[in-house]
Amino acid sequence: MFNITFSGILFSLRSVVPLLVFACAASAVVFVFKCINYQGSFIPAAALILLMELGLLLKVRLAIFPKNALYPETIPVGFNGTVWYYVLLYIFSLVVLVVIVMLFFCRRQIRLWRTGRLLEWLSVPHKRDRSASGGKDKYIVTFAATVSIVGMLIVLASLFNDGKFLFSRIPWETAKVLIPLSLSGFLTENSRLLQPFQNSKLTISLTGWGPFFLMAGVPLFLFSRGEVYLALTRRLRTGNDLYNKHSAASFYCDKEYYFSVSLY
Amino acid sequence: MYCTFWIIAPLVPEYIAERFMLWIDFWRAFPSAEWWDRSYQTANALCALRAGGLLGKGLGLGDPYLVPLVNSDFIYAAIAEELGFIGSLSVILLYLSIMITGIRTAFHCRRRFDFFVVSAMTVMLSCQIIINIGGALNILPLTGVVLPLLSRSGFSLITFTALIGVIMAVSHKNGCENL
């Protein structure tokens, strides 16, 4: 009972419930945006929700039918663990989205370190904020904090979680938000001084652009060092491991095989 | 491209060099067991893309597990196989809508900091999408990055939602300033 037929395949109600739960959460997010009188473009939110719903649909499909749905031996493998984990993760991501957008609404209500704007406090690009937040060049503090956080996560992950932090071997996802933020702060404060062309002549000042390239290059150094560390502790898979141990047939095996190869 | 690669080859780790060489010489030694051993991952992905056709095999009717790492790196191949060209094109259009909104938001910013932040976030998002889809289509070398919002990922999903949140927040700010 409660089965749905879609493209010739019988889906049980249990496989549709995660999609419905996520759809309800997405509707709630849209409702929140409406309530707070969001004035920006809704296109990214709509695209985000549609992509997440499609991603969840694929995860349900891959969890229910590890092989082809027409094969009689198909069984629901890891449905409860995998799919509900992703439902919760997607809902948590939507909460993150709402919180980040809401930070811009808290400009007058919650004054964070006397500036009120979290993103700008991190980089201090605005003249009005400079006196309140302790002067310029705060992007360096943000940058140092980013490098410290990434380094700390690498060490923590390698110590406690078998070299992984939320499925990331090297948790450089933190840097994806914070490094552009600090670089934006640097460019905002210094872009007037960093004109490559002055009096129709190309003038690239190393004293001006040097810190920028240094900041942009440090993550590469940090991540490559991280890889060296993990390779030394034999936690990093190499190209040869991939070619020798992975084969199309072996991926019919269960999840344990996959993780045993990945964590080689 | 060969010349460029031989210049930078000593600087990159061995497995990156192997992936790059695999991409450049993809059809070398085809058809042979050696070729299959080297390139089965991309070859299976290309087979899946071809098998999908215009409308796809149908959800649940394809064989996505033939492609290694179909949950994470090659989720685009699974979409193309089961939902076809139409489905994969829809995914690209959804990503394009986010990118175009990001670019438009950046150019509507009144303050330089907002412009830099939104530009950086949009470029980062776009690069990862292009690199992943390009890798699945064998237009670019395989890099191992996930497809944002679709692939099996944990931290990456939260990060990309945060990036889109920043774009939306600045878009809201632009909207308020234009009132």
Chai-1 contact restraints between the chains, C-beta under 6 A:
chainA,res_idxA,chainB,res_idxB,connection_type,confidence,min_distance_angstrom,max_distance_angstrom,comment,restraint_id
A,S7,B,G58,contact,1.0,0.0,6.0,A-B,restraint_1
A,S7,B,L59,contact,1.0,0.0,6.0,A-B,restraint_2
A,I9,B,G60,contact,1.0,0.0,6.0,A-B,restraint_3
A,Y38,B,H172,contact,1.0,0.0,6.0,A-B,restraint_4
A,Q39,B,H172,contact,1.0,0.0,6.0,A-B,restraint_5
A,Q39,B,G175,contact,1.0,0.0,6.0,A-B,restraint_6
A,Q39,B,C176,contact,1.0,0.0,6.0,A-B,restraint_7
A,G40,B,M168,contact,1.0,0.0,6.0,A-B,restraint_8
A,G40,B,S171,contact,1.0,0.0,6.0,A-B,restraint_9
A,G40,B,H172,contact,1.0,0.0,6.0,A-B,restraint_10
A,G40,B,G175,contact,1.0,0.0,6.0,A-B,restraint_11
A,S41,B,T101,contact,1.0,0.0,6.0,A-B,restraint_12
A,S41,B,S171,contact,1.0,0.0,6.0,A-B,restraint_13
A,I43,B,S97,contact,1.0,0.0,6.0,A-B,restraint_14
A,I43,B,T101,contact,1.0,0.0,6.0,A-B,restraint_15
A,P44,B,I98,contact,1.0,0.0,6.0,A-B,restraint_16
A,P44,B,T101,contact,1.0,0.0,6.0,A-B,restraint_17
A,P44,B,I164,contact,1.0,0.0,6.0,A-B,restraint_18
A,P44,B,I167,contact,1.0,0.0,6.0,A-B,restraint_19
A,P44,B,M168,contact,1.0,0.0,6.0,A-B,restraint_20
A,A47,B,L94,contact,1.0,0.0,6.0,A-B,restraint_21
A,A47,B,S97,contact,1.0,0.0,6.0,A-B,restraint_22
A,A47,B,I98,contact,1.0,0.0,6.0,A-B,restraint_23
A,L48,B,I164,contact,1.0,0.0,6.0,A-B,restraint_24
A,L50,B,L94,contact,1.0,0.0,6.0,A-B,restraint_25
A,L51,B,L94,contact,1.0,0.0,6.0,A-B,restraint_26
A,L51,B,L149,contact,1.0,0.0,6.0,A-B,restraint_27
A,M52,B,L149,contact,1.0,0.0,6.0,A-B,restraint_28
A,G55,B,L149,contact,1.0,0.0,6.0,A-B,restraint_29
A,G55,B,L150,contact,1.0,0.0,6.0,A-B,restraint_30
A,R61,B,L59,contact,1.0,0.0,6.0,A-B,restraint_31
A,R61,B,G60,contact,1.0,0.0,6.0,A-B,restraint_32
A,F65,B,G60,contact,1.0,0.0,6.0,A-B,restraint_33
A,N68,B,D63,contact,1.0,0.0,6.0,A-B,restraint_34
A,A69,B,G60,contact,1.0,0.0,6.0,A-B,restraint_35
A,A69,B,L61,contact,1.0,0.0,6.0,A-B,restraint_36
A,S93,B,L157,contact,1.0,0.0,6.0,A-B,restraint_37
A,S93,B,I158,contact,1.0,0.0,6.0,A-B,restraint_38
A,S93,B,T161,contact,1.0,0.0,6.0,A-B,restraint_39
A,V96,B,I158,contact,1.0,0.0,6.0,A-B,restraint_40
A,V96,B,T161,contact,1.0,0.0,6.0,A-B,restraint_41
A,V96,B,A162,contact,1.0,0.0,6.0,A-B,restraint_42
A,L97,B,T161,contact,1.0,0.0,6.0,A-B,restraint_43
A,L97,B,G165,contact,1.0,0.0,6.0,A-B,restraint_44
A,I100,B,A162,contact,1.0,0.0,6.0,A-B,restraint_45
A,I100,B,G165,contact,1.0,0.0,6.0,A-B,restraint_46
A,I100,B,A169,contact,1.0,0.0,6.0,A-B,restraint_47
A,V101,B,G165,contact,1.0,0.0,6.0,A-B,restraint_48
A,V101,B,M168,contact,1.0,0.0,6.0,A-B,restraint_49
A,V101,B,A169,contact,1.0,0.0,6.0,A-B,restraint_50
A,F104,B,A169,contact,1.0,0.0,6.0,A-B,restraint_51
A,F104,B,H172,contact,1.0,0.0,6.0,A-B,restraint_52
A,F104,B,K173,contact,1.0,0.0,6.0,A-B,restraint_53
A,P125,B,F113,contact,1.0,0.0,6.0,A-B,restraint_54
A,L166,B,G154,contact,1.0,0.0,6.0,A-B,restraint_55
A,L166,B,F155,contact,1.0,0.0,6.0,A-B,restraint_56
A,F167,B,G154,contact,1.0,0.0,6.0,A-B,restraint_57
A,S168,B,F155,contact,1.0,0.0,6.0,A-B,restraint_58
A,E173,B,F155,contact,1.0,0.0,6.0,A-B,restraint_59
A,E173,B,S156,contact,1.0,0.0,6.0,A-B,restraint_60
A,E173,B,T159,contact,1.0,0.0,6.0,A-B,restraint_61
A,K176,B,M124,contact,1.0,0.0,6.0,A-B,restraint_62
A,K176,B,T159,contact,1.0,0.0,6.0,A-B,restraint_63
A,V177,B,A162,contact,1.0,0.0,6.0,A-B,restraint_64
A,P180,B,A120,contact,1.0,0.0,6.0,A-B,restraint_65
A,S184,B,F113,contact,1.0,0.0,6.0,A-B,restraint_66
A,S184,B,F116,contact,1.0,0.0,6.0,A-B,restraint_67
A,S184,B,V117,contact,1.0,0.0,6.0,A-B,restraint_68
A,S184,B,A120,contact,1.0,0.0,6.0,A-B,restraint_69
A,L187,B,F116,contact,1.0,0.0,6.0,A-B,restraint_70
A,T188,B,R112,contact,1.0,0.0,6.0,A-B,restraint_71
A,T188,B,F113,contact,1.0,0.0,6.0,A-B,restraint_72
A,T188,B,F116,contact,1.0,0.0,6.0,A-B,restraint_73
A,T238,B,Y15,contact,1.0,0.0,6.0,A-B,restraint_74
A,G239,B,Y15,contact,1.0,0.0,6.0,A-B,restraint_75
A,G239,B,E18,contact,1.0,0.0,6.0,A-B,restraint_76
A,H246,B,P68,contact,1.0,0.0,6.0,A-B,restraint_77
A,A248,B,N44,contact,1.0,0.0,6.0,A-B,restraint_78
A,A248,B,L66,contact,1.0,0.0,6.0,A-B,restraint_79
A,F251,B,Y65,contact,1.0,0.0,6.0,A-B,restraint_80
A,F251,B,P68,contact,1.0,0.0,6.0,A-B,restraint_81
